[in-house]
Amino acid sequence: MDGSATEREHFSRYYARYLVAKHGYRLGALSQSEELLQHCDYVLTKSAGKRISIVGIVNCDSSEGKTFTMPAQGLAGLAQHIAGSLPAAAGLAITIYEIGSRAIGRADKSRLSGHRSRGRKYATKAIAVDVSKRQAWPLPLFGRRFSPAGQMEKLLRAPRLSAAELSGPERAVKTGRSIFVWVLMALLLLVFVAEQIFAVGKTGKPAVPTIETLQVLGGLSYPLVVGDGEWWRLFTAPLLHGDITHIGFNCLVLLLIGNPLETLIGWRWTAATFSVSAVSGSLMSLAANPVNMVSVGASGGITGLLAAALVISFRIPAGAARARLISQAIYGLVPALLPFLNTAVSGGSIDYGAHFGGAIGGTTIGFLLLSLWHDRLPRPRLGNLAVLVAIGFFSIAAGACLPIREHYVRRMLLAPDLPVATTPSDTAVESLLRAYPRDPRLSFLRAQVLLRRNDLQGAERDLRAALADRELIAEVGGPDFENRVRAVLAALLKSKGDPSGAAAMAGPACAVEKSGPIADYLAKFSLCQ
């Protein structure tokens, strides 16, 4: 049948074929609704998750004066009977269409309005359609475009689709098994094991790495990314996790949403979606979080998969499969984006910046896939490009092992636990210095001990030692630690009668410290004049 043939057929038949091709209905009635076949020319049924939709179509042009003959009470009773046989959480909607080329009169409106009813689990309504005037009734005062009658009028005014267009596109179906999701889960678990093996310090809790461990192994830190140019942390942070609950919850969500998504779009685009979403999540995390926060976790990439799945779901024909994917995506996205609905328990705070960034990246990829996914293709196009994106992400993350190794080697030169007392004892500091002689923090602490003893020469020696290794200074606090040492050393030099040396030493600190304890210390000794 070609396009001209669809123009000649009655609109009631065309509408039935349109519902089948474009909205996932099936021609036929449930066993409980077979009574409708006695009063309608076509009965169509759709199951969308927990909701059953039944459409009855009466072809009023097939004979003069033909109408829907089931009484209003009969339709309500039938709906109540069908709803009673459905599961407790299921709902039912029955819509009757009287379609013909005659005007919709007052008597038709009065008769059909009686067919509108609503119960606890069901709703019924009837709509009259005048094909000749391209009108439908009833139209609501507001939201006309989204009402069934409004959508019918839109369809009446649009050109009829050809038989080929009504045959429906070949949709992607579940084939084979997911690959990337399982490989990614294995990688995340392997990295988490590495966090335990190469731990820096101890938290006292099983399988909970310290903040120092996460920072050394590639955690996201604003000073390190922006200040020190370690941009590779955008790629490594999504592979790290803060504790067993953190990685367990992420792997569970990854499994629930990643498997159905990968069977739809393939492993290539699933890997690319995760990669893009993980990086966009890292960028948003940097922008939204405090500068002293160390952020880790795959939740940005996983939230991106959830967002992409929600967009991609509209590619699937209407029905249980689409409803299931939509519900899984929404159940994951809502708590990920709304803090007060998140019940996940973890040892650290939840990085909603990464979640929002990941959702933006995933949504963008989802719409890109829809534009690349022609009707009759089982998978989106440009799969090779997706592979390159994923290879780029994981190659950068793997290449970051070199700077991570350098960080780790330097961190092993530092004491894992410093004395917590305000005035640590000489014995405690000396003991740690023997084990970690290159730790600038210990040199600074011993200098304070020597200052209390009025050993200015020894204190100056240790303060200069604390400033000697710039790489280790970067590991223990960067500019903040350096400025503290400079301020104390400048005050010591001034007290020894070396004002020019004191000014030179304090200069870098004076240039950046405008408020706070260090600025107050510099002002106390008039070191910035």
Disulfide bonds with the S-S distance in Angstrom:
Cys510-Cys528 1.87
